[in-house]
Amino acid sequence: MTLLLESRGDTRLRDPKAILDRIGEANPALTPDAGVGLWEREVRLLQRDAVRVRSLAERILGQGIAYLVTAMEKPGNDMGPGFEVDQGVHQIILDTPVYFALCETYNGGRYKHHAPLIERRRDGIVLRTADLIAANGFAVDRELWEVDASDCGPCDDKVPDSH
């Protein structure tokens, strides 16, 4: 299987693994297991709870980090991941100390609310979100975004500072 990455031509792509590991290094309490960096911790948790194949867990987590950082850095954009990428988003949000540290680093110290809606959208938001993430300097794993392209689990844009 070929991993389909799109980078918008920028050779200096932002690295989700490096983002998490830097946050872990700055906050040692987030990595309670000796010798296990924050990226590794989150991959293992995602594998434990949702995604059994390591390479897929890494891809999903990477896209989830790219989504969250983009949502924080580019507020006001209409964004929404499909089910696959949303597993990576939820992995970070559910590990609340890690999510708080991400908010501290990328959202000016303010908590970025996660306010999902019940009804899924089928209006192309998933691929538009992937384009926003690519424009924000991240590689986009098109396969993960396209698998749910017509079925987004959107968030409520009326909750202040939410995604």
Phi, psi and chi 1 to 4 in degrees:
 res  aa     phi    psi   chi1   chi2   chi3   chi4
   1 MET       -  135.7  178.8  173.3   77.2      -
   2 THR   -94.9  130.1  -57.2      -      -      -
   3 LEU   -79.9  119.0 -178.9   62.4      -      -
   4 LEU   -92.7  104.5  -58.1  173.3      -      -
   5 LEU  -111.9  137.7  -64.9  177.2      -      -
   6 GLU  -120.2  133.0  179.3 -179.1  -54.6      -
   7 SER  -125.1    1.4   68.7      -      -      -
   8 ARG    59.8   27.1  -62.3  -75.1 -174.2 -127.6
   9 GLY    81.6   -5.8      -      -      -      -
  10 ASP   -84.3  122.9 -171.6   -8.1      -      -
  11 THR   -83.6   -8.3   57.8      -      -      -
  12 ARG  -104.3   65.0  -63.0  168.7  -68.5  131.9
  13 LEU   -70.5  148.8  -64.9  174.1      -      -
  14 ARG   -76.7  138.5  -60.5  173.8   77.6 -177.7
  15 ASP  -107.9  110.1 -179.1    3.9      -      -
  16 PRO   -57.4  -36.8  -26.2   36.0      -      -
  17 LYS   -62.2  -46.6  179.2 -176.9 -175.9  -56.7
  18 ALA   -64.0  -36.7      -      -      -      -
  19 ILE   -59.6  -50.7  -73.6  170.1      -      -
  20 LEU   -66.3  -43.1  -83.7 -170.9      -      -
  21 ASP   -64.6  -37.1  -77.3  -17.2      -      -
  22 ARG   -63.7  -41.1  -82.3 -166.3  -56.6  -89.3
  23 ILE   -63.5  -40.9  -72.1  172.5      -      -
  24 GLY   -64.2  -40.5      -      -      -      -
  25 GLU   -65.2  -36.3  -69.8  163.7    6.0      -
  26 ALA   -76.6  -18.3      -      -      -      -
  27 ASN  -133.9   76.5  -58.3  -81.7      -      -
  28 PRO   -57.0  -25.6  -21.2   29.1      -      -
  29 ALA   -65.1  -17.7      -      -      -      -
  30 LEU   -77.1  -13.2  -61.4  177.9      -      -
  31 THR  -122.1   77.7   53.4      -      -      -
  32 PRO   -70.6  -19.0   26.0  -32.9      -      -
  33 ASP   -90.1  118.9  -59.2  -56.6      -      -
  34 ALA   -54.6  132.4      -      -      -      -
  35 GLY    77.4    5.3      -      -      -      -
  36 VAL  -112.6  111.6  177.2      -      -      -
  37 GLY   -70.3  169.5      -      -      -      -
  38 LEU   -64.8  -40.6 -167.2   53.3      -      -
  39 TRP   -57.9  -50.1  170.9  -96.4      -      -
  40 GLU   -60.3  -41.8  179.8   64.6   22.0      -
  41 ARG   -58.6  -48.3  172.7 -176.9  162.1   72.6
  42 GLU   -68.0  -36.5  -63.4  -55.0  -47.3      -
  43 VAL   -62.6  -45.3  167.9      -      -      -
  44 ARG   -64.0  -39.7  -71.6 -178.9 -173.0 -178.9
  45 LEU   -65.0  -42.1  -72.8  169.7      -      -
  46 LEU   -62.7  -40.5 -173.3   56.3      -      -
  47 GLN   -65.5  -39.6  -79.8 -171.9  -83.8      -
  48 ARG   -62.4  -39.0 -177.9 -166.1   75.0 -172.8
  49 ASP  -103.5  -23.7  -64.6  -21.6      -      -
  50 ALA  -144.0  -42.7      -      -      -      -
  51 VAL  -121.3  114.3 -179.2      -      -      -
  52 ARG   -79.5  -25.7  -59.9  -67.3 -179.7 -117.1
  53 VAL   -93.6  120.8  177.8      -      -      -
  54 ARG   -56.7  -48.2 -178.2  179.2  176.0   91.5
  55 SER   -60.6  -37.0   60.3      -      -      -
  56 LEU   -70.7  -40.5 -177.4   56.7      -      -
  57 ALA   -59.6  -41.3      -      -      -      -
  58 GLU   -64.4  -42.6  -71.1  177.7  -24.7      -
  59 ARG   -63.3  -45.9  -69.9  169.0   60.7 -163.5
  60 ILE   -65.1  -45.0  -71.5  170.0      -      -
  61 LEU   -62.5  -42.7 -176.8   62.7      -      -
  62 GLY   -59.7  -43.2      -      -      -      -
  63 GLN   -70.6  -33.7  -65.7  -59.4  -76.3      -
  64 GLY   -63.8  -42.6      -      -      -      -
  65 ILE   -64.1  -44.6  -67.0  -64.2      -      -
  66 ALA   -59.6  -40.8      -      -      -      -
  67 TYR   -63.0  -50.5  169.7   84.1      -      -
  68 LEU   -62.8  -45.7  -73.7  168.6      -      -
  69 VAL   -62.8  -42.7  169.3      -      -      -
  70 THR   -63.8  -42.8  -60.1      -      -      -
  71 ALA   -60.1  -36.4      -      -      -      -
  72 MET   -75.6  -40.4  -69.0  177.8 -167.0      -
  73 GLU   -80.0  -22.1  -69.2 -179.6  -19.5      -
  74 LYS  -124.6   62.4  -53.3  -67.4 -176.6 -170.5
  75 PRO   -63.2  153.4   24.7  -32.3      -      -
  76 GLY    90.6   -8.6      -      -      -      -
  77 ASN   -82.6  139.8  -76.3  -65.3      -      -
  78 ASP   -77.3  109.9 -172.1   22.9      -      -
  79 MET  -131.1  155.0  -64.1  176.9   67.2      -
  80 GLY  -172.0  129.9      -      -      -      -
  81 PRO   -91.2  160.4   33.7  -35.2      -      -
  82 GLY   -82.1 -178.4      -      -      -      -
  83 PHE   -57.6  -45.6  175.9   77.9      -      -
  84 GLU   -59.5  -53.3  -69.0  -61.1  -37.1      -
  85 VAL   -68.0  -33.0  172.6      -      -      -
  86 ASP   -61.8  -25.3 -151.5   24.2      -      -
  87 GLN   -62.3  -39.0  -67.9  178.9   90.8      -
  88 GLY   -70.1  -38.3      -      -      -      -
  89 VAL   -61.2  -49.1  172.0      -      -      -
  90 HIS   -65.4  -32.3  -71.3  167.7      -      -
  91 GLN   -58.2  -45.0  174.9   53.3   51.2      -
  92 ILE   -70.8  -44.5  -64.0  -60.4      -      -
  93 ILE   -62.6  -38.2  -69.5  172.0      -      -
  94 LEU   -72.1  -23.4  -69.9  173.2      -      -
  95 ASP   -91.2   76.9 -164.7  -13.7      -      -
  96 THR   -55.1  -39.1   57.8      -      -      -
  97 PRO   -62.0  -36.2  -20.8   31.3      -      -
  98 VAL   -67.7  -43.8  172.5      -      -      -
  99 TYR   -63.8  -41.3 -174.0   55.3      -      -
 100 PHE   -60.9  -42.3  -83.8   41.9      -      -
 101 ALA   -64.5  -38.0      -      -      -      -
 102 LEU   -63.9  -43.2 -165.7   71.2      -      -
 103 CYS   -62.3  -40.3  -69.2      -      -      -
 104 GLU   -59.3  -43.0  178.9   70.8   29.6      -
 105 THR   -77.8  -41.4  -56.4      -      -      -
 106 TYR  -112.6   -5.2  -69.3   95.6      -      -
 107 ASN  -127.5   31.3 -159.4   41.7      -      -
 108 GLY    61.1   27.9      -      -      -      -
 109 GLY    82.5   -2.5      -      -      -      -
 110 ARG   -92.2  143.4  -64.4  176.3  -45.2  -82.1
 111 TYR   -71.7  129.5 -178.6   74.4      -      -
 112 LYS   -96.3  110.9 -176.9   83.6  164.5  172.0
 113 HIS   -69.8  148.0  -66.9  -78.1      -      -
 114 HIS  -111.9  111.2 -178.7   58.4      -      -
 115 ALA  -128.3   78.5      -      -      -      -
 116 PRO   -71.6  148.7   24.0  -30.1      -      -
 117 LEU   -94.2  157.7  -63.3  171.7      -      -
 118 ILE   -74.5  -49.3  -65.9  171.9      -      -
 119 GLU   -76.3  136.6  -67.6  -63.2  -41.7      -
 120 ARG   -80.6  150.2  -66.2 -164.0  178.0  -89.2
 121 ARG   -99.8  147.8  -71.6  171.6   55.7 -177.7
 122 ARG  -133.1   55.8  -68.9  169.1  177.7   86.2
 123 ASP  -123.9   16.4   63.1   -2.9      -      -
 124 GLY    89.1    5.1      -      -      -      -
 125 ILE   -62.2  -32.1 -171.9   64.7      -      -
 126 VAL   -61.6  -49.5  173.6      -      -      -
 127 LEU   -72.3  -31.5  -66.3 -179.0      -      -
 128 ARG   -64.8  -36.5  -71.5 -165.5  -54.4  -86.6
 129 THR   -64.4  -44.0  -63.0      -      -      -
 130 ALA   -58.5  -39.1      -      -      -      -
 131 ASP   -65.5  -39.0  -69.6  -18.8      -      -
 132 LEU   -63.1  -41.0  -75.6  168.3      -      -
 133 ILE   -65.2  -42.5  -70.7  167.6      -      -
 134 ALA   -62.9  -41.5      -      -      -      -
 135 ALA   -66.1  -21.1      -      -      -      -
 136 ASN   -89.9    8.3 -160.2   31.4      -      -
 137 GLY    96.9    9.9      -      -      -      -
 138 PHE  -101.9  148.5  -70.7   96.4      -      -
 139 ALA   -70.6  140.2      -      -      -      -
 140 VAL  -110.8  125.7  170.0      -      -      -
 141 ASP   -86.3   88.8 -173.2  -28.3      -      -
 142 ARG   -54.9  -36.4  -64.0  -59.4  -71.3 -172.2
 143 GLU   -59.5  -42.2 -174.0  175.2   52.0      -
 144 LEU   -67.6  -33.0  -69.4  179.8      -      -
 145 TRP   -79.7  -38.0  -68.6   89.8      -      -
 146 GLU   -71.9  -27.8  -71.0  171.9   -4.1      -
 147 VAL   -61.5  -29.3   71.0      -      -      -
 148 ASP  -116.8   22.2  -61.9  -45.9      -      -
 149 ALA   -56.4  -29.5      -      -      -      -
 150 SER  -104.8   15.9   64.1      -      -      -
 151 ASP  -147.6   84.0 -161.0   17.7      -      -
 152 CYS   -95.4  142.5  168.8      -      -      -
 153 GLY   -98.8   87.3      -      -      -      -
 154 PRO   -78.1  168.0   33.4  -37.4      -      -
 155 CYS  -112.1  158.6  -67.4      -      -      -
 156 ASP   -77.9  117.9 -175.2   -6.2      -      -
 157 ASP   -82.8    2.5   63.0   -2.3      -      -
 158 LYS   -93.2  -11.7  -63.4 -179.3 -178.7   45.9
 159 VAL   -81.6  124.1  174.6      -      -      -
 160 PRO   -56.4  138.2  -23.9   33.3      -      -
 161 ASP    46.3   59.1 -159.9   18.1      -      -
 162 SER  -124.9  164.7   67.0      -      -      -
 163 HIS  -131.2      -   64.2   88.4      -      -
